[in-house]
Structure formats: structure tokens, C-alpha cells
Amino acid sequence: MTPGSDRTPYSDRGHVLAACDSEVVYCRIIGFGNMDNCAPFQEFAAGAQRGGCREFILDFSRCDGVDSTFLGVLLGISLARETEVCHVAAINVGPTVLRILSEVGIDRILDVVVGEVELPNIEMHRLEPLVGDLKRLERILKAHENLCRISDSNKEVFGSFVAMLRKELGRDAPATSAAGEVPTDSTESLAPFALLPIPLRRVWGGTRILDEIHPQLDADPPIGESWEVSDVGEDPYLHSVVADGGAAGKTLRQLIKDDPEGILGPALLGGEGDPKLPLLFKFIDARENLSVQVHPSDQDLRSSGLPGSAKSEAWVILDAAIDASVIYGFEEGWDLESVIKAEEAGKGGRGFRRVPVKRGDVIDLPAGTLHAIGAGVLLAEIQQSSDTTWRIHDWGRVGLDGRPRQLHLEEAAQVISPSTAPPCPLPEPPSWDSWVRRIGEGPFTLDELRFDSPDLPVPRNEGCFSILALLEGAGVLIFEGGSRPLSRGSVCFIPAGCSGVALRGPGETWALCMAATACSSH
């Protein structure tokens, strides 16, 4: 139900203005009415109702469209008339919004006015998004239950989504077999599953991962990273643990050991030693500048004899301050030697190329690319499964232990690539009609979706697992033999042996799908 071709990331696409005059509430939807801006709208409406307001007038003259959650919230306000006198009118409804209202049957509940109507000259204020919205899933569920109440056709469209949300929220008992048994590991081992996030304190980190992505995570700030899918090294804390299903409590490493072909996929087997996960997916919150650093490639390690493991990575910017930037290579006329000389002359931090970034940018960082995340950036990162980092500059700060962090200038000099790096950021695709492959070469692929998702198949690399992350919106991940609900910040591991995987979203969705390739280091 997303009209138009503008695919700006979710919460940037609209907001609600509101005012209360006597017993009448006036609201104007600007841009796209969605599951983010319907939250403050619902809170405002509830407060107005408690204050005695029974008349709601909604102006759609500047509305580009609405998703199903917004519609369900709007319907909930109107359905209050069952218990108290409450009148809701939708005015200045254009053809696109009218079609959407008609599709779900809300035009029979609200008073819909198509012709031009002027609102009184009253000052409205912008309703700001709720920070750390702990009632998000509850709100989405209630909105879609409202839609199902008024129409059998809505039940057909949203029924499975409502059932999955109710299960996620613990409203229903676990599904059982005909013999009354809860499904076991053998029936669930190849179904998509969630993993427990691993929070990591960093001297440059902040609170946004706790506030916005994982509000129920018990951790002390500053949290700089949350490792969502990980099997790095030998520290058990850095090994992801399955959060749900029959394998809950097992590590991802154990699942791979038990069934490497079914979990990782045949395309990733055949290397030396035990099969291991070749990718790491994480969220990063940079309250301060990160160190300027570089990572090696497999070729670098072979030719130099240096220890460590290869690391290419990519960033997807989830949010960025107005003046936020990243470092990507050297300024023209500079190289590592001149940067070191400036550092020795007391002019550290010069010579790095700074690139402004904004929400939605995608940045490809092949091994050997000089880079750093700037202050005020929240992002998702996919990378090879490696923690090999060689710092070049660290802004003169000390670590959490109070001591300066080590620099690795000699190692960095051997791996910084003189070749031309990809554009930064990557160019926007011409359209967002389906999944778009943003990165297709190297040790992983990255596909992005910014669209309504009516059962869109999830991109898969043959014989390989996938990682799916829902950055905005809500949806249902459908697969052969079942389905599971997704909300903002959900990350799912899709085993190689899982088939028939598709993403269904009741409204606009912003999602990533990542997979290893045959040239992944493992």
C-alpha cells in the first residue's frame, strides 16, 4: 500500500501535525502515515479523549499514502464510538488514499470527505516519534486486529500476521503436534531462527543501540556495538546463542558442527579445519569518532606473513547527524607517510578524506580501504568473520582502561590498497520495486529492500545461508513449513537448508539480506 516512487527510509517519509481546540482534535498527515508516526498520533488522541474530546478531523490534503498499522490505529479511534460518542472525519482525501481506505473497508466506518475543505486557522505542532517505543509490537498487533474486526477480506490478508504477532507476544500457547508435543530440534533445525544480541562496550559508543534497537537489552553504556550474528574467535562470549525454537540455548557454532551442510550450505564447505561461519553482522553506534583503520585481505596476509584474518565489510547508514561524515581513503596528495609526518609534527588527524553521509547510504569497504566511522552515525555492518583491525590514528584518546590504544602503522603500511575503491556512498538504484543487489562481488552479497513486500522471495545464494535484518517496519518471514513475525531490529539466520523463504510486510519495509559467497574466508 505504498504509492509513488519515493523510497526514502521509513520514518523520514512522514509526520503528523496536531492541535486540540475545545472538544475538537485537528490532525494533518504530512507525507506517509506509517507505523512510526502513528505511535505519537495514537498517544495524542488517547490523551485528547481522556480530556473530553469526541470530535476528530483528519486532513489528508498533504498525505501521500498510509500503511496498514496507521489505518488500524485510525480505525481504533473511530471504533471507540462503540463505547462512547466519538466522531472521526477524514477530509481532503485524494484518490490514492481513498483507494487504500476502500480496500480495507475503513471508508464505511469513517466519514470521508473527498472535496476540498479548509481547516480553521489554528496552530498545529509536530508530534515527535516515541523514543524506545516498548509498546511497538502491541500497537502493531492491535491495529491489525482492528482491521480484521471489520472485514473478512482483511482477515484473509492479515490473519496470519496477527497470529504470528500474538505468538511472538506470548498470547497463544506454542503450536503442538497431533500428539500434543511441542516441535523438537529435528522439526525446527532448518527453520529461520533469532540469535541473542551480544552488546560490547566501547569508549566511543553511546546509548542508541539500547534506546532504539534493543530497548530490553540489559547492558551498561557506552555500548558501541551489538553483534547480532557472530562466531568470531575462541571467546565464548562472542559466539551467538540461539534465542528461540527447538535449538534455543545452543551456540551457532554447535549447530554448524552438528549439521554444516544444512546450516552453512555445501557451497561453503571443503576448507581446512572445522567449518565456521564466514560472516559477522552487527549494529554500531558511534557517539564519537572511531579510530582511522584498515583491514587486510587474504592476499595481504599471504604476501606479508602478518597474523590475522581477512576483513572486507560494508555499512548501511541507519541514522546520521546533520553534519555527520565517514573517513574513506586519503585526501588528494596525501598518503600514509605524509599522515604520519603530520602526526609527528603535532598535526594529527589531517589528510583523511571525509565524506558526508545520510540515512540510507550504503558504503562498500573492500579490505585495504582506509576508513573510519564519524561521530553521530548509527549503522548496520556486514563483514567477514574477523576482528583484525590495524589502527592508524585514534584522536589522542584513551581506552576504557585509561591507557592510549595501540596503533599499527607498520602493519597498515603493508595492506593499504592503492587501487581505486568503490564510490562512497554507492549510487542509489533507479527504482525500489523489489530487492536490489547493492553489493554483488567479494566475500558477501548485500541486497536491500525498501518497498511493500507482498510475499517477496528473499534473495539466496545457491548452497549458502542468509542473514535477514529488518531495519524498519514489521512483517512475517514465511518459509516451507512455517512462519515467524519480525519487528524493527529483528535479525534472522536463515539456514542453507531452509527453502521457500519470502518476506511479507503489511506496510513499507526496509530490510537487508546478506549471504556469503564461495570466495568467503573460512
N, C-alpha and C positions, 0 to 999 in steps of 0.2 A: 504493500500500500504506500509505496514511496514514489510520488510523482516527480517529474523533472529529471534533469541530467546532473544537477549539482550534487556531488557525493562528498561534501565536506564532512569530516568526522562528526560523530553523533551529537554531542552536547553543544557544539559550536553552531548548530544549524537552527536554533530557535530559542525563544524565551517567552515568558508571559508577563504582561503588564496588568496591574490590578489596582482597584480603588473601591472603597466602600462609602456610599453616600446614603445616609439614613438607613433604610432597610433594603437597599438595592446594592448588589455587588456587580461591578463592571469589570470585565476582563477582555484583553485583546491579545490574541495569539500572533506572535511575530515569527515568521519563518515556519519551522516544522514543530508541531506539537508531538512530543515524544516522552518516553518513559523517564527521562531525566527531569525535564521541566514540568511534567505533570505532578511530581512529588511536592514541590513548594506550592503549586496550584491547589493540590488537594488539602495541604495543611492550612493554607489561607482560607479556602472555602469552609473547612471544618470550623475554624475559629469564627468566621463570619456567621455560620449557622448557630453556633453557641451564643453569639452576641445578638441573635434575633433576626438576622437577615433571611428572608424567604424568597427573594427575587434575584435571579442570576441572569445577567445579559452578557453573552459572549460574542465578541466581534471577530469575525473571520476574514475581514477585508484584506489583511496582510498575511494570511496563513497560506503556506504552500502545500500543506498536507498534514496528516496526523497518523500516528501508529495505533495499533490495537490497544496498547496499555493506556494511552491518553484517552482513547474512546471509552474504555471500560471505567476509568476514573470519572470521566464526564457523566457516564451513564449512572454511576453510583450516586452522584449528587442529585441527579434527576429522580432516581428511584426512591430517594428519601421522602418523596411525596406520598409513599405508601403509609408512612407513619406520621407525617406532619405536612402541613401545607407548604409546598416548595415549587416554584415555577422557574423553569430554565428555558431561555430563548437563545437560539443561535441566529445571529443576524449577519448580513453581508456575506452570505455563503456563496462562494464561487462554484463553478461546475465540477472541479476536481474534488473539493471537499464534499460537495453534495453527493457525488457518486460514492465516495467512501462511506458516508453516513447511511446511504441507501443500502449498500452492500451488507452491512451488519444490522440493519433494521433500526438504527437509532433515530432515523427521521420520523419514525412513528411514535417515538417517546418524547422527543424534544419538540418545541415549537420552532420550526426552521423558516427563516425569512430570507428569500433569495434576493429581493430587491435592495437597493441602496438605502440604508438607514443611518442617520447621524447620531452619534452618542452625545450626551451633554458635555459641555466644556468643563471637564473635571480632571484634575491632575492625577495621573497614574504613576505607580512606582514599579520597578522591575522586581520580580520575585526571583531571588537568587537560589541556585541549586543547593540541596541539602548536602552538607559535608559528612562523610561517614554514615550514609543512609542505611542503618541497620534493618529497616523495615522494607527494603527494596524488593526482596522476593515475595514477602507478604503482600505488598502493594500490587505487584505484577499478577500474583495469583488471584487476588480479589477482583482485579479489573477484568480478568478473563472469565472468572466465574460470573460476573455481572453480564458479560456478553452472552454466555451460554444460557443464562436465565431467560433471555427474551426471544431466542430463536433456535429451532432445531438445526438449521443450517450452520449456525455458529458453533453448536456442539460438535458437528462433524469436522469443522475446521480447527477448533481449538481444544476439543475434548482430550486428545492425547497429551497436549501440552499442559493442560490443567492437572491431569492425572500425574504427570511426571513432577510437576511442582509440588503437588500435595505429598508425594513420596519423599521428595528432597527435604521438605519441611517437617517430615515425621507425622503427617496427618493420617497416613494409611499404614497398615501392617505390611511387612515385607512380603513380596509375592512368594507363593509356595507352589510346590508341585502338586500333582493329583494325589500323591500320598501324604501331603501335608508337610513336606520338607522344604526348608529354605535351600535355594540353589547352592551347590558346592563349588569348590575350586574348578572341578572338571567341567562344569557347565558355564563358568564365568571367566576362565583364564584368558580367553582370547577376546573378551569384550573390552571396549574402551574403559579406562579407569583413571581416577584422580590420584594425585600424589600429595603428600603433606608438604607445604612450603617450608623452605629452610632459610630463616632470617639470619643475616650476617651484619654485625655491627661494623661500621666503617667510620673513620674520623671525618670524612666528608659527607656522610649520609644525613638523612633528615627523618621526617615522620610520615611522609606521604604514602609509603607502602602500607603502614599501619592504619592511616586515616582513610585511604581511598581504595586500596586494592584488597587488603586483608584486615578489616577492622576487628575481627575476632582473634587475631593472632596475638599470643602472649609473648611479647618481647620488649626489651628496653631499648629506646633510641640512643644514639643515632643509628637507624637501620639504613644501610646503603644499598643492600642487595637482598633479594629474595630468590633463592634458587628453586625453581619450580620442577624441573626435570633434570636430575643430576646423578652421575655415577663416577665422579672425579676422584682420583687418587685412592688412598687407603684409609683416610679418616672416616670412620663410620658416620660421623655427624653429617658429612657431605654426600651421603648416599640416600637417595629419595626412598621414602617408605610409602607403600600403597595405602590410600586413605579409606577405600571402601571396597565393597564386593567381597567375594569369597577369599581373595588373597590379601585382605586388609591386614596390615601389620608386617607383611613381608617387604623386604627391600627389593627395589627394581633389579639389583644385581642378582638376587636369588632367583627371581622369575626368569631372568636371562639364562642363568646357569641351568635351570630345570628344563627350559624349552627355548633354546637360542633361535631356532628357525621360526617358531611361532611368534616370538616376541620381537626380535630384531629383524628377521627376514633372511632368506637364503642369499640375497644379494650382498649381505654384509658379513658372511661367514667365509672361512678359509684362511684367515690371517694367522699369525703366530700367537700362541698362548690362548687363554680363555677368551671367548667372545665378550666384548664390552661395548657399552653404549657409546657411540661416537660423537654425540651432540650434548650440549648443555643449554638449557633455556632458563632465562632469569628476568626479573624486573630490577631496574636500577633507579634510585632516587638520588640525584646529585644536588645537595644543598649548597655545596661548594664545588670549585673546580676539581676534577680528578687529575691525577698526575699525567704528564705527557709521556706516552709509552709506545712500545712497538712489540709485536709478537713474531716468532719465527715461522717459516714454512718447513715442510718436510725436507725440501732441498737445502734450505739454510742449515738445518741440523746435520744433514749428511755431509755437507761440504765443510762445515766449520768444526764438527766434532763436539759442539756445545751440548750440554744436557738439556732436557726438557722435552716438550711435545708441541706439535704444530698447532697454530691457532689462527684461523680466519673467523671473522664474525660479521654481524650485521645488526644495525639498530633500526627500530621503529619508534619515532618520537610520539609519546602519548600526550605530553603537555610540555610547554616551554614558556618561560617568562618572556616578556616583550623583547628584551634585549639579549636573550639567551643565544649562545653560539656553541659550536664544537670546533676543536682543532683538527685539521685534516691536511697533513703534509706541511711543507715549509713555504714561507713566503718566497716570491721570486727573488733570486740572488742569494738565498740562504741555503745552507746545508748543515749537517750535524757539527762539522768542525767550526763553522762560524758561530753556531749557537753556543758551543762550549766556550769559545773565546769570549763571547758576550757575558756568559755566566761568570767566568773568571775575572772579568772587568767590573763585576758588580752590577751588570745589566741583564740579569736573568729573566727569562720569560719572553724574550724578543725573538723574532724570526719565524714564529709559528703562524701558519695560515688559519685565520679564524673565519668560519662560515656560519652566518645566521641560520637558525633552524626554527621550525614551527611545527605545531601539532600535525601529524600525518606524514611527515617527511620519512623517507626510507634511505638509509646510508649503508652502502656496501663497503666493507673493510677487509680486503684480502690481506693475508699475512704479509708483513713487511711494510704496511702503511702506518706512518706516524699519525697518532690520533690522541684525543682527549675529550671527555665529556665536560661541557661547561656548566657553571652553576645555574640552577633554576630549570634543569631538564629532568623530566621523568620519561623513561623509555623502557621498551622491551628489547632484549638482546638474545639472538641465537648465535651460537658459536660452536666450534669444535670443542670436544671434551678435554679441556686443558686449562691449567691455571698458571701457565708460563707467561710471566709479564716482566719486561725489562724497561725500567723507568729511566727517562732522560731528564725530566725536570719535575719537581714536586712543590713548587711555590713556596719553599722555605718553611714548610710546616713540620710539625712533629706528629707521630702516630699516637694511637690510644695509650701506648706505654710511655709517652712523654719524650721519646727519642726520635731524631730525624730518621726517615725511612731511607733504605738503601737505594742508591742509583746504580745503573748497569750500563755505563757508557760504552765500555769495550764490547760487550755483547751486542748492544744496539747497533754499533757501527758495522757489525758483520751481517746484519739482517735487514736494515732499512733498504727498501726497494727503490731503485732509481727509475723504474718503469712508470708509465702513466697509470694512475689509479682511476677507477670508475668515476663518473660525475658525482658530485656531492652537493645536494642530495640527488638521488636518482630521479629522472624525469617522471612527471605524472603520466599515467596511461591515458589514452584518448577517451576511454569510457570505463564505467564500473558496472557493466551489465551482468557480470558473473565474477568468479575467481579470476584474479590477474596474477600471472607469474612475474614477480618483481626481480628475483634472482634465480637464474637457471643454470649457472656454471659454478664449479668449485665443489667443496665438500658437502654442501647442502643446497636445497632449494627453498625458496620462500614465496608463498602465494598469499595474496591479500584479498579480502572481500569487504566491500562497503556497499551493501545492497540488501533489499528484501531477499530472503533466502527461502523460496518455496521448494524445499527438499532438493537443494543443490548438492550434487555429489561432491564429496570432499576430495581434493587433489591427492593422488597417491603416486609414489614412485614404485615401480614394479618390484616386488620382493623386498619391501622395506617398510619399517614402522613409520608413523607420522606423529607429530605433536600439534594439537589444535589449541589455540588460545582465543578466548572471546574477550575482546578489548572493550566493546560497548554493546549494549542491547541485552537480549535474552533469547534463548532458543532451545531446541531439542536436538541432540545428536542421535540420529537414527542409524541402526546397524542391524545386520542379519540376526534375528532372534531377540531384539530388544531396543531400548532407547534410554537416554538419560538427559535430564534437564541441565541447562547451562545458564549461568548468570554472569554479569560483568566480573572479569578477573578469573573466570574458570579456565583451567588448563587441563586438557585430557591427553593421555597417552593412548594412541591407537595402535595396537599390536599389528604386526605384518599379517598375521593370520586372520584378522578381522575383516569381513567383507560387507559389501552393501552399505557403506558408510555415507551418510548425507547429513546436511545441516538444514534444519527448519527453523526459521525465525518468524515470530508473529509481527515484527516490525523491522525497522532498519537495523542492520547488523554490521559491526566492524570486527573482523576476525582475521587471524593468521593461521596458516597451515605450513608446517616445516617438516622436511624429511631429509635424511641423509642420502648421499649418492655413493656409487661404487668406489669413488676415489676418497671417501672419508677415511681419516686415520683411525685405526682401531687395533 
